[in-house]
Amino acid sequence: MTTVAGATVEEILDSQRTAFVTDGIPDAATRIDRVRRLQAMVLDHAEELVAALAEDFGTRAREVSMLADVIGCMGDLEYQKKHLRSWMRTRSRGRLLSGSGLRQQIRRDPLGVVGVMGPWNFPVQLTMLPAGTALAAGNRVMVRPSEITAVTTALLADLAKQYFPVEELTVLTDEQADGPTFAAQPFDHLFFTGSPTVGARVAQAAGANLVPVTLELGGKNPAVVDRSADLPKAAARIAASRMVNGGQVCMCPDYVLVQEEGLDTFVDEVMSQWRSAFPRIVDNGDYTSVISERHFDHVVGLVDDAVARGAERRQHIPHGETLPDRGTRKIAPTILTGVPSDARVNREEIFGPVLVIHPYQTLSDAVDYVNASPHPLTVYWYGADNDRFHRLQDATRSGSVNANDFTLNFIGSELPFGGVGRSGTGAYRGRAGFDTFTHARGVAFSRWPVSLARMMAPPFGRRDGRLVDLQLTAFRRRLRRSGGAR
């Protein structure tokens, strides 16, 4: 049996569920206190967390870990606290019916115990943010970060014990509960961030218990460069976007569609940007390592497979260095052009410092290429706010659309974050997160002198038949007036 401080994972789940039922739905002050404690846990130990992340990655700049993992949690949690009381209010509906004696309301009730499974690329932000959102929604939370970032996970597990009783929030390591064991628990909701392949297995495990699942997955995100774009500026921003966290971000552009006549210029500009940004790589503390040897081999294998099938490879390798370097797990920034359709890199998410560039002639060509693959997490557009931009939105499906820069949809908390199809199901951030971790519970209270049950149950008389016919006639008239029937 898996244990945490002498208790099995199943027992911890039972203790959280018992506490949820015994204590009742928490008020706003209690929820805000829990979110504040989670924020304090991360902020009080920010430097320790950054050091743990550096140890897990091998090389990762302090600025990346602070901005993405530590500070990246805070804005949305502040937004949750600010709006929580408003979101919690019971909303009245059906005012006309209310005047007749029927009151209808919608409550936003917490679900109970929420499980959160996090990825390795941002193991603090992508566990603590959904966990904090679930706490704000009034739930108890069990968190299992990735086993790949074992040092960070162990630190989070230790810190959680200092700031929370196990009945409120607990963090489990891989030794305490592996992924399949955690995913198979009968939570009231399971939140997973990771790859589509693993997400499918998580959903299958949760499905055995009919546990609803939010899946925040990845995908092959396209960047479409329009003829109206400033080509050097677009190339510079896409080059930088591909290298965030060493390219290990679900929102990174995986491939670029650029107009055929601008292809060579675009490639040259990207390479120029990389040469300027990375005068050295192997001993550069700002250049993030690939997380593990397995992922290192995956990225190198994608490049080698494409080249073997006829693709052209361009890499920035500083003078005197040999890349890829297995010791530091660093791979040179790489562009692939002329990639044939059967290359693995066209199907598999890269998650590394590699950018595939394809030419296109018309927007229809670009749209067809995007639509030939599963729906991505985001579509990037570089160019003017013109008809082609709106046609791209209408003709494709993606979790989000970002124009002229990287992950603009993360600015503020007004936009939901989530995928569609193979890039995910459900959403969070801002109000969307609160809605994900609560149930819209309808409440109806009747003061009617007549009984709906009596009207619908036998025996039926002539009066009942006339009432049905009157309603049927009324709806047919409405349909005719709206032009829906002849």
Steps between C-alpha positions, in 0.01 A plus 500: 500500500618854430535718808543859605607555861367158593172530311419345164408721208151356520483594869612857427228528237246369753623745766466794260153392394394451863632846590319653204169350610551563874615862470249591230548742213770750600421871506693757301734592788608137544561458129702819476708393798583171327601676180715744697676214676573338164641827369710537816629145462633580154623856566662425836706223341548645153879472501487140623256414225719669236801303624301177485388575146859569394606167649223317315573664164878513523507851357209740539526874549373645828296752301310225317411316820404816687290645220332183379474279807491734801361831377298316237269369773430827671302722266218256440480405869469870585220524244327202661508665843372830364195355326426200720211649699321608185543163333369318808166682505184308429343639183124533451354397166156502338360828634171459313452157651591640840198730482279196451634326811798300366846606622802379300863550601850386407755422771873451430586215734848349545546148365673342800851354461698601191806316372766701314765332283776731378768495228876536523553811285350743755449276802420780747269723297308217333423327829464787744281715273231235442531392864448860616205539266343182636550631856338830403206302366459340845655157439759285674799420280747216442795584272740271319775688313716327240748234607746637242560815708550293813696761702234767449221253574663390826537862608136580421389194696701611803382861481134401470521328839624823656216715366200266480344218697475190284120534500528829305786443259770239458778447246608146416830382353541215254612266779173572678272466197603437141303653215268208423417454870418868544292520181295199608378659825126585524547877520211739449704659220841429346711775342791389279765699313732311268529332162203375297634144517515493879179703524313226314618243756406729789150552359459127455602430860271772634217375284486172691366704795302744281725780628465818289837605357651828385786433258750778427707346222731612222511483125684621195440874511529678164620854442353649182699795364285719274633710212401808705745407777825680573713196411810578711285583804290186457812287462656650813193434713447150370868420551473615862169318551653170391780533757294574813602237757708336229189452288340287771169687520162374380436845349821516292457520123588159354498605137475816291305556180658790312425626150722331245671816376603593853625158612875557456487843664301363792743211557798735487338735752424217746858372478632853551290540813628173645862586426457833677318354801732203557869580440566186703275210599671213683615712797222760469291515817215669313463212253258247648597135482266235368342348811625140467701265282180340372367838382846589364496185288143576389587846366826389338317204348235725344768713333701199378188333361401814306851542355515131403177551305638797308441808719759778512641579846641836606643534850669765707805334656742750659864477395690234691191320632365159411122463506285317587680449831372206703690601814312830534196375306520803271394502137585772250217729384392329180292587193364227276376584149389278215362251751316216322150408611603162641754644746426439868557867582182585308292280732667509841523798733865611506543650849851620426699772315393393151282695258351360179430755226268437204424733209145574386347691211145588606326515835287205392821296468601596854153422638497160329839417649389596852176307468679185383625452859314474832382831647795684661508672837550836328537654156742789457442771242754759392358781293225761489150474645363433155248273327755220475549502879127462552476231233774306680298514823180392325661217304709334775446370852742552788501564872591865441627745238794733563597776262848652467655368822540204733220386741315831512196309624680461835506875562246563773236248600207592280556231236448129566794270434442157354518290188253341264497147365840338539645813660268472800156512655376763744666823608627698797644838598272776629127428511549196276704333776238568765233356271713191430532416869139573598163359406220720367227366726144590410254561784124538442236579766129488414209687656268403214151385600508242219724192482732437204527137607124464495481652151754250363377182669196290407209493492467752215168664421356705217625820660857368499480422130369849420787656697759299304337597168495868595875496576575313179302753296676793671848367419405428140382861460826630642697283259300627202546863607876447519507357148587150617194319360243532222 
